[in-house]
């Protein structure tokens, strides 16, 4: 969660305490206070709606539900959320993650005490969640024309047969997926989301539901509207999507701009797409140097050789030597099938599942599904 804004919900029935917390957070930008819930019996529903990263619960809540009971209910309903119990020295509380107490904050406390604890709990829960439950996969190529968008769409559709999948059109200026799928210009996009407080329902309202069953978060319909989408907006959206979907597939554009870097940073896996094209190979070598400088581990990167049966005078050995790494996946070409499917706005993995190109994409999907099962024991038991 480093670099991302932590979304905080407070369950507190004493207005002065809630106001104190809000005032302490006003001077910083890392933690966003979403709301204050004043009744314990409304806490679980609000957590489900707003999807916070961390919840602070007052141990001394009055009413039908005690603070401890609220924490336990939240932990059962939303186990990925970090929980901090607020108390006073006269009412000691022990840390007990199984019962919903990841940390204890005692009054009185300073702004440093508050922000440090929220960040610590939020980052710990984020690291734990990143190891299970969802997989964010970003497709990237430093050169256009290599089939990245077509691969992203067909990969998402293949995964969507057995998983809940969201596909993001990360080409914010030219909205590649909007063009590929013949989506009307009036269809909502990421720019229609609220800039302050994004809820799961807000996302549901702007998603484009593809006939295949996957959800698509579209880019803005006009080039100039891309400037309305900030890096912070992207970070908030990705934070929520990871909690809702098993797979978040992101199609980017051929650039290493600030918005693309956010999509790359957020990815559990970057699929680098290239063809037997000297410019595509050179571009990928250059981007690899940048990724190394950023500090991306080798495990975060994989290579997809598209149109692998159209060598253009290169051999696979030549390509791997130039890249300094092996090719992880290969997808053959089928210009007639791809053109027909794209012109109709369909996925060839569905219309022609036995075609060699479809089998290549399904091979990538199977590998990603295996990776998700390895990260999430709960999925392995399904």
ABEGO torsion letter per residue (X at the ends): XBGBBBBBBBBBABAAAAAAAAAAAAABAABBBABBBABAAAAAAAAAAAGBABBBBBAABBEABBAAAAAAAAAAABAABBBBBBBBAABBBBBBAAAGBABBBBOBBBAAAAAAAAAAAAAAAAAAAAABGBBBBBBBBABBGAGAAAAAAAAAAAAAAABBBBBBBABAAAGAAAAAAGBBAABBBAAABBAABBBAAAAAAABBBBAAGBBBBBBBABAAAAAABBAAAAAAAAAAAAAABABBBBBBBBBABAAAAAAAAABABBBBBBBBBAAAAAAAAAAAAAAAAAGBBAAABBBBBBGAABAGGBBAAAAAAAAGBBBABBBBBBAAAAAAAAAAGBBAAAABAABAAAAAAAAAAAAAAAAAAAABAAAAAX
